Amino acid sequence: MLGILRNTNQPWASYVWKASALSLAPSVVLSALSFVVAPQAERPEVVQVPVPLALFLVVAVVPWLETLLMWLTLALLGIVLRGATSRALACALVWAVLHSISVPVWGIIVFWPFFVFSTAFLEWQKKSTWKAIAVAALIHMCQNSIGLITLALFALSRLTRSSESMIVLAPPTDPAEPSADVQRNPQPKSTGMGQGSSPGPMR
């Protein structure tokens, strides 16, 4: 498995697709298991913004920003850790903790993808730092694309369940039986005056 990530002697596009599949498969399984084991657990919320803006931010902006921050994290970890695998694991743990601050289950799901991002970055950094940033960010973009779709499906299913729980089936009423409103507010008794007549002046 690590051999796939360490093999940078191939076109970067081919590497990105292979690494993305390697990143996505375990995280999708972990996400599905979290729904089964802890269906009531808090999940990341889908921000109420227009869909094109959400796609642009989550897919095009966030991966590049987080890759730059990941570069800094790996550089700092390199002061105390020398092995590439240990640095990648430590970096993944840092990002998992950061994601867990807002949503605990999220940290478990993102640990493996960030290990893949970190390993890819360190391997491609041997060739060029800018190539490392580009490759890691592109893998991250693929990951976030699937993640956004998963969040949207989760929000849709939760909305459907809440709508179904609000449906109240009222029991059928007997047309011959007066309603509760009529029983509480009976009609005034007739005074014997003809329809349309008005009462006389008060004396």
C-alpha positions in Angstrom: 0.0 0.0 0.0 2.8 2.4 0.9 4.6 1.3 -2.2 1.8 3.0 -4.3 2.4 6.3 -2.5 6.2 6.0 -2.7 6.3 5.4 -6.4 6.7 8.9 -7.9 8.3 7.6 -11.1 5.1 7.9 -13.0 3.0 10.7 -14.5 1.6 12.9 -11.7 -2.0 12.5 -13.0 -1.8 8.7 -12.7 -0.3 9.1 -9.2 -3.2 11.4 -8.2 -5.9 9.0 -9.3 -4.2 6.0 -7.6 -3.6 7.9 -4.4 -7.1 9.3 -4.4 -8.6 5.8 -4.6 -6.3 4.7 -1.8 -7.4 7.7 0.3 -11.1 7.4 -0.5 -11.8 3.7 0.0 -11.0 3.4 3.8 -12.5 6.8 4.6 -15.8 5.9 2.9 -15.8 2.6 4.8 -15.2 4.4 8.1 -17.9 7.0 7.3 -20.4 4.2 6.6 -19.5 2.4 9.8 -19.9 5.6 11.8 -23.5 5.8 10.5 -24.1 2.2 11.6 -22.4 2.2 15.0 -23.3 5.8 16.0 -26.2 7.0 13.9 -27.0 9.8 16.3 -23.4 11.1 16.3 -22.9 14.7 15.2 -21.7 15.2 11.7 -20.2 18.1 9.9 -23.0 20.5 8.9 -23.6 21.5 5.3 -23.2 25.3 5.3 -26.3 27.1 3.9 -24.6 28.7 0.9 -25.3 28.5 -2.8 -24.1 25.2 -4.2 -21.6 26.8 -6.7 -20.0 28.7 -3.9 -19.9 25.6 -1.6 -18.3 23.6 -4.4 -15.7 26.3 -5.0 -14.7 26.7 -1.4 -14.7 23.0 -0.4 -13.2 21.6 -3.6 -11.0 24.4 -5.0 -10.0 26.6 -2.0 -9.8 24.5 1.2 -7.5 21.8 -0.2 -4.9 24.3 -1.2 -5.0 26.2 2.0 -4.8 23.0 4.1 -2.0 21.7 2.0 0.1 24.8 2.7 -0.7 24.4 6.4 0.2 20.7 6.2 3.5 21.7 4.6 4.2 23.8 7.7 3.1 21.1 10.0 5.4 18.5 8.4 8.3 21.0 8.5 7.8 21.5 12.2 7.5 17.8 12.9 10.7 17.2 10.9 12.6 18.9 13.7 11.9 16.0 16.1 10.9 13.2 13.7 13.2 12.0 10.9 11.3 9.1 9.3 8.8 9.9 6.5 6.2 7.5 7.8 6.4 8.7 11.4 6.1 12.3 10.2 3.1 11.5 8.0 1.4 9.6 10.9 2.0 12.5 13.3 0.8 15.0 10.8 -2.4 13.0 10.2 -2.9 12.8 14.0 -2.6 16.6 14.3 -5.2 17.2 11.6 -7.5 14.5 13.0 -7.4 16.2 16.4 -8.1 19.6 14.8 -11.1 18.2 12.9 -12.3 16.5 16.1 -12.6 19.8 17.9 -15.8 20.7 16.0 -17.1 17.1 15.3 -15.5 14.2 17.1 -16.4 11.5 14.6 -14.9 13.6 11.8 -11.4 13.2 13.2 -11.6 9.5 12.9 -12.7 9.7 9.3 -10.1 12.2 8.2 -7.1 10.5 9.8 -6.3 8.1 6.9 -6.8 10.7 4.1 -4.4 13.1 5.8 -1.9 10.3 6.2 -2.1 9.8 2.4 -1.8 13.5 1.7 1.2 13.8 4.0 3.0 10.7 2.5 2.3 11.9 -1.0 3.7 15.4 -0.1 6.9 14.0 1.4 7.5 11.7 -1.5 7.0 14.3 -4.2 8.9 16.9 -2.2 12.0 14.9 -3.1 11.5 16.0 -6.6 10.1 19.5 -6.1 8.2 21.3 -3.3 5.8 22.9 -5.7 5.0 19.5 -7.3 4.5 18.1 -3.8 2.0 20.9 -3.0 0.1 20.4 -6.3 -0.1 16.6 -6.0 -1.2 16.6 -2.4 -3.8 19.4 -3.1 -5.2 17.5 -6.1 -5.6 14.3 -4.0 -7.3 16.4 -1.3 -9.6 18.0 -3.9 -10.8 14.5 -5.0 -11.3 13.5 -1.4 -13.4 16.7 -0.6 -15.5 16.2 -3.7 -16.7 12.8 -2.5 -17.0 14.1 1.0 -19.2 17.0 -0.1 -21.5 14.6 -1.9 -21.6 12.3 1.2 -22.5 15.3 3.5 -25.2 16.4 1.1 -26.8 12.9 1.0 -26.6 12.8 4.9 -28.3 16.2 5.1 -31.0 15.1 2.7 -31.7 11.8 4.5 -31.9 13.7 7.8 -34.3 16.2 6.3 -36.5 13.4 4.9 -36.6 11.6 8.3 -37.5 14.8 10.1 -40.3 15.6 7.6 -41.7 12.1 8.0 -41.7 12.4 11.8 -43.8 15.6 11.6 -46.6 13.9 9.7 -49.6 13.4 12.2 -52.4 11.1 11.1 -55.6 12.5 12.6 -58.4 9.9 13.4 -61.5 10.1 11.3 -64.4 12.0 12.9 -68.1 11.0 12.9 -70.0 13.7 10.9 -73.0 13.2 13.3 -70.8 13.9 16.3 -70.2 17.6 17.0 -66.7 18.8 17.0 -64.9 19.8 20.2 -65.0 23.5 19.1 -68.8 23.3 18.8 -69.1 21.7 22.2 -66.9 24.3 23.8 -68.8 27.2 22.0 -72.5 26.3 21.8 -74.7 28.5 19.6 -76.9 31.0 21.4 -80.5 30.0 21.9 -83.1 31.5 19.5 -85.1 34.4 21.0 -88.1 33.9 18.8 -87.3 36.9 16.6 -87.6 36.4 12.9 -84.6 36.2 10.7 -83.1 39.6 10.0 -85.0 41.3 12.8 -83.1 43.3 15.4 -83.8 43.5 19.1 -85.8 46.5 20.4 -84.3 49.3 22.2 -83.1 48.8 25.8 -85.6 50.1 28.4 
